[in-house]
Amino acid sequence: MEVILAVLRPRHNVGSHDFKLKGGILEYKPKLYDILLFDSTKNHEPRPTKYLPAFPLTNSEEEPRDEVLTNLYQLTGGDKHGGIKGERGLLIPWKRQAERDSLSSFYVYCVPVNYRDKLNAVFVDKSPDKPGFYSLENVIDSINNRSISFPPPTRKFISHLESWLKEKHARPETLDILFHSRADYRIKFSQQPSILTNKTSTLRQP
């Protein structure tokens, strides 16, 4: 099994009070978020291919959330370069039977991070993967107009993420919990345990 990391960084501190309510729900807009992407340049490719970070799941019998956060930390610099510590890992389940059949070997996890989190510039320069945060809105536009190369699975993963985010924006209290700091999250989650139980142009970094 392979775990796909959809690492989301809000453009500012996210909470229900930060968004304009429309008909009692929080309006979803992809421009509210940045997403972490890696680059892959191969000899036969004329330009880099952008993709979501991933890692192989070492023990499918255990809850992988700790493994998700540990791998994110290592993939973004680790101890040496101040890797990013995600707030939590949330499985975005496959809903359509066709997706479950064709993508059953992948787990997609949304990992919210703090809006202040940044990648270490020295680490980015040295990394062959050239990690970077990009506007989710620009990423979706680039996928739709095919101005930037994305592997077919990555396009499906991002579409899957967007559908999931739209569902969460329909429930303001869920967003509050998604992006709370870890300490606040533990307190709120213990009070409301069921609230999360339903996993050629260029992109410019913000």
QUIURLIN-V479147 format. One record per residue. N is the residue number from 1. PHI is phi as a letter, one per 40 degrees, with the letter a starting at -180 (* if undefined). OMEGA is omega in radians with two decimals (999 if undefined). NEAR is the number of other C-alpha atoms within 8 Angstrom. Layout:
n=N phi=PHI omega=OMEGA near=NEAR
n=N phi=PHI omega=OMEGA near=NEAR
This chain:
n=1 phi=* omega=3.10 near=8
n=2 phi=b omega=3.12 near=10
n=3 phi=c omega=3.10 near=13
n=4 phi=b omega=-3.10 near=12
n=5 phi=b omega=3.01 near=13
n=6 phi=b omega=-3.04 near=14
n=7 phi=c omega=-3.05 near=10
n=8 phi=b omega=3.04 near=12
n=9 phi=b omega=3.11 near=13
n=10 phi=c omega=3.14 near=12
n=11 phi=c omega=3.05 near=9
n=12 phi=a omega=-3.12 near=6
n=13 phi=c omega=-3.02 near=9
n=14 phi=c omega=3.04 near=9
n=15 phi=a omega=-3.07 near=10
n=16 phi=c omega=-3.14 near=10
n=17 phi=c omega=-3.08 near=5
n=18 phi=c omega=-3.03 near=7
n=19 phi=b omega=3.08 near=8
n=20 phi=c omega=3.14 near=7
n=21 phi=c omega=3.06 near=8
n=22 phi=b omega=3.13 near=7
n=23 phi=g omega=3.10 near=4
n=24 phi=g omega=3.10 near=5
n=25 phi=b omega=3.11 near=10
n=26 phi=c omega=-3.10 near=13
n=27 phi=c omega=3.10 near=10
n=28 phi=c omega=3.01 near=8
n=29 phi=a omega=-3.11 near=6
n=30 phi=c omega=-3.13 near=9
n=31 phi=c omega=3.11 near=10
n=32 phi=c omega=-2.99 near=10
n=33 phi=b omega=2.89 near=12
n=34 phi=b omega=3.14 near=13
n=35 phi=b omega=-3.12 near=12
n=36 phi=c omega=3.09 near=13
n=37 phi=b omega=3.01 near=12
n=38 phi=b omega=3.07 near=12
n=39 phi=b omega=3.02 near=12
n=40 phi=b omega=3.11 near=10
n=41 phi=b omega=3.11 near=8
n=42 phi=b omega=-3.03 near=6
n=43 phi=d omega=-3.06 near=5
n=44 phi=c omega=-3.12 near=4
n=45 phi=c omega=-3.14 near=7
n=46 phi=c omega=-3.12 near=5
n=47 phi=a omega=-3.13 near=6
n=48 phi=c omega=3.03 near=10
n=49 phi=b omega=-3.14 near=11
n=50 phi=c omega=-3.10 near=12
n=51 phi=a omega=3.10 near=11
n=52 phi=c omega=3.10 near=11
n=53 phi=c omega=-3.09 near=11
n=54 phi=a omega=3.05 near=8
n=55 phi=a omega=3.10 near=8
n=56 phi=c omega=3.11 near=7
n=57 phi=c omega=-3.05 near=10
n=58 phi=c omega=-3.13 near=4
n=59 phi=a omega=-3.08 near=6
n=60 phi=c omega=-3.13 near=8
n=61 phi=c omega=-3.08 near=4
n=62 phi=b omega=3.08 near=5
n=63 phi=c omega=-3.00 near=6
n=64 phi=c omega=-3.01 near=9
n=65 phi=c omega=3.10 near=9
n=66 phi=c omega=3.11 near=8
n=67 phi=c omega=3.10 near=8
n=68 phi=c omega=-3.09 near=12
n=69 phi=c omega=3.11 near=13
n=70 phi=c omega=-3.14 near=9
n=71 phi=c omega=3.07 near=9
n=72 phi=d omega=-3.14 near=13
n=73 phi=d omega=-3.14 near=13
n=74 phi=c omega=-3.11 near=10
n=75 phi=c omega=-3.12 near=9
n=76 phi=b omega=3.01 near=13
n=77 phi=h omega=3.12 near=14
n=78 phi=g omega=-3.10 near=11
n=79 phi=c omega=-3.04 near=7
n=80 phi=c omega=-3.04 near=6
n=81 phi=b omega=3.05 near=10
n=82 phi=g omega=-3.14 near=10
n=83 phi=d omega=-3.10 near=15
n=84 phi=c omega=3.10 near=13
n=85 phi=b omega=3.14 near=9
n=86 phi=c omega=3.12 near=12
n=87 phi=c omega=-3.14 near=12
n=88 phi=a omega=3.06 near=9
n=89 phi=b omega=-3.07 near=14
n=90 phi=b omega=3.14 near=9
n=91 phi=c omega=3.05 near=9
n=92 phi=b omega=-3.03 near=11
n=93 phi=c omega=3.01 near=7
n=94 phi=c omega=-3.08 near=7
n=95 phi=b omega=-3.12 near=6
n=96 phi=c omega=-3.13 near=6
n=97 phi=c omega=-3.14 near=7
n=98 phi=c omega=3.11 near=6
n=99 phi=c omega=3.14 near=10
n=100 phi=c omega=-3.13 near=10
n=101 phi=c omega=-3.02 near=7
n=102 phi=c omega=-3.06 near=6
n=103 phi=b omega=-3.05 near=7
n=104 phi=c omega=3.14 near=8
n=105 phi=c omega=-3.13 near=6
n=106 phi=b omega=2.90 near=9
n=107 phi=b omega=3.08 near=13
n=108 phi=b omega=3.12 near=13
n=109 phi=b omega=2.96 near=14
n=110 phi=c omega=3.12 near=14
n=111 phi=b omega=3.08 near=14
n=112 phi=c omega=3.04 near=13
n=113 phi=b omega=-3.12 near=14
n=114 phi=c omega=-3.12 near=12
n=115 phi=c omega=3.11 near=9
n=116 phi=c omega=-3.07 near=4
n=117 phi=c omega=3.11 near=8
n=118 phi=b omega=3.06 near=5
n=119 phi=c omega=3.08 near=13
n=120 phi=c omega=-3.05 near=10
n=121 phi=c omega=3.13 near=6
n=122 phi=c omega=3.12 near=7
n=123 phi=c omega=-3.13 near=11
n=124 phi=c omega=-3.13 near=11
n=125 phi=c omega=-3.09 near=7
n=126 phi=c omega=-3.03 near=7
n=127 phi=c omega=3.08 near=8
n=128 phi=c omega=-3.12 near=6
n=129 phi=c omega=3.12 near=7
n=130 phi=f omega=-3.12 near=10
n=131 phi=c omega=3.12 near=12
n=132 phi=a omega=3.04 near=10
n=133 phi=c omega=-3.12 near=11
n=134 phi=b omega=3.09 near=14
n=135 phi=d omega=3.11 near=15
n=136 phi=c omega=3.11 near=12
n=137 phi=c omega=3.13 near=10
n=138 phi=c omega=3.11 near=10
n=139 phi=c omega=3.14 near=10
n=140 phi=c omega=3.09 near=9
n=141 phi=c omega=-3.12 near=8
n=142 phi=c omega=3.08 near=12
n=143 phi=c omega=-3.09 near=12
n=144 phi=c omega=-3.11 near=6
n=145 phi=c omega=3.08 near=6
n=146 phi=f omega=3.13 near=7
n=147 phi=c omega=3.11 near=9
n=148 phi=b omega=-3.07 near=11
n=149 phi=c omega=3.02 near=10
n=150 phi=b omega=3.06 near=10
n=151 phi=c omega=3.14 near=9
n=152 phi=d omega=3.11 near=6
n=153 phi=c omega=3.13 near=6
n=154 phi=c omega=3.10 near=10
n=155 phi=c omega=3.12 near=10
n=156 phi=c omega=-3.13 near=8
n=157 phi=c omega=-3.11 near=9
n=158 phi=c omega=3.05 near=10
n=159 phi=c omega=3.11 near=8
n=160 phi=c omega=3.10 near=8
n=161 phi=c omega=-3.10 near=11
n=162 phi=c omega=3.10 near=9
n=163 phi=c omega=3.13 near=8
n=164 phi=c omega=3.12 near=9
n=165 phi=c omega=3.11 near=9
n=166 phi=c omega=3.09 near=9
n=167 phi=c omega=-3.11 near=8
n=168 phi=c omega=3.13 near=10
n=169 phi=c omega=3.09 near=13
n=170 phi=c omega=-3.14 near=9
n=171 phi=b omega=-3.04 near=10
n=172 phi=d omega=-3.08 near=12
n=173 phi=c omega=3.12 near=7
n=174 phi=c omega=3.12 near=11
n=175 phi=c omega=3.10 near=13
n=176 phi=d omega=-3.11 near=11
n=177 phi=c omega=-3.12 near=10
n=178 phi=d omega=-2.98 near=8
n=179 phi=b omega=3.02 near=13
n=180 phi=c omega=3.05 near=10
n=181 phi=c omega=-3.04 near=8
n=182 phi=d omega=-3.12 near=8
n=183 phi=c omega=3.12 near=7
n=184 phi=c omega=-3.13 near=8
n=185 phi=c omega=-3.11 near=11
n=186 phi=c omega=3.14 near=8
n=187 phi=c omega=-3.10 near=8
n=188 phi=c omega=-3.08 near=9
n=189 phi=c omega=3.11 near=10
n=190 phi=c omega=3.12 near=7
n=191 phi=c omega=-3.10 near=6
n=192 phi=b omega=-2.98 near=7
n=193 phi=c omega=-3.06 near=7
n=194 phi=c omega=-2.93 near=5
n=195 phi=c omega=-3.11 near=7
n=196 phi=b omega=-3.04 near=6
n=197 phi=c omega=3.06 near=4
n=198 phi=b omega=999 near=2
n=199 phi=* omega=999 near=9
n=200 phi=* omega=3.12 near=4
n=201 phi=b omega=3.13 near=6
n=202 phi=b omega=3.03 near=6
n=203 phi=c omega=3.12 near=9
n=204 phi=b omega=3.10 near=6
n=205 phi=c omega=3.14 near=7
n=206 phi=c omega=999 near=5
